[in-house]
Amino acid sequence: MSEVIRENVAKWFRNQSKIRIGREYINETFVARTTALVVVDMQNYFMKTGFLAACPSAIKIVPEINNLANSLRAKDGKVVWIQTTAAPDATEGWSVYKKFYSKENWERRNIELSESHEGYQIWPELILKEEDIYVKKTRFSAFIEGSSDINKQLRLHDIDSVLIAGVATNVCCEATARDAMMLNYNTTMVSDALAAMTLEAHENSLRAIYGLFTDVQTVKEIVEKLV
């Protein structure tokens, strides 16, 4: 994405915010100790060329995710790593989803996302810490009932705000963000720490949920507002 397009997109969000609520940002500050960076599906299966759902552009956002994670940890915030699992019971009761795959690709998905497979592992250049939170999910949204225990874990740490990063912007990240807001979390999509298969899918997703479900800010903007 060129600098001109990036600037124009950023201006659109800020202008929409002014129109809607009379200020440039929906979330003007982030209290680190009650904020979590939720990193969605930054696994080999969704990133590494050769895997069924590979989105190689997600590799480019790794430095931004590491930067934001380190900044948040330094002020006692939490970092959450979400991994999609295809453990045997993961798609139980979700037969509709199977219809979107050929038999061969469904079997391949379940193999490549099995927890013993390379595809399940988090991208090796991401900086993980022992004190971070690790979550397995079985649906696109981590917050939908039965998908994971993320809501319970965040409440135990008194988290009330979430920053959404990862892949893909318009699929699991958007689904997770929508449900987070519906569970009363202040939610922000981190625009330069998200990736999708196409630029259009990325931008359209952010525009679709901005202002009703989430704010949209860059890593730099968020770091400057961390207190």
Phi, psi and omega in degrees: 000127183289161180299325180295314179296317180300317180294319180294319178297315179300319179296324180300314180297315182293321178293319178298323179294317178300317180295318188281314186232003173082014175212166187286329184235139174291311178257104187273338176218158176230114177280109190304317186291347175243020182240141176234135169273116181258108183261115190261120164059032176279065184248159179305322182302325182261005186227320190275127178306134181109339177274157189302318185251028186297131174235083187303336179297341178295337178298327183291338183268358181303313179300323180292319178296315178299319179298311182293320179299315180295320179295321181289316178301322183297340179245025175071024171276175182247149174241130183242126177254117181257132176234128172286133179243145172244039172305156187311325182266005188292325181253014177298131181080012181231048185296333179301321182298325182298334182292343181274003181234149165290163179303318182294317181288328176296316178295319179296316178304312184293330175288312186288341177253009174291148191290348176266358186263152177304326183299330181286336188290147176290144181309129191294340182273357174281141183268111180256145178235151181300326183281354178291166178259135181241128188230135171259137177232155183241359177230172179302313179273132176286339187265347180293145184305130178090350182281319181198180178255023186299319182299316178299315182294318180293320179296325178297333180259013178058036178279131176235358180226139179232142175250123186260124177227167174123208187217142353264145183311311190270001181242263186292326181291314179296316180299318179294319180295316180301313182288329176299313179298321180292341175264013171080028171267137168293120191239134178227128172275129182267099195300322181265010173240026178230151179216152176219173182297328178224157176298321180297318179296319179298307184292319181296324178296314181297319179294323185295322186258352181294136172089337176251324180246324187216164162269165175229120179218162177272168176302314181301315180297319181292314181301322179293337182260359181289128177232000000 
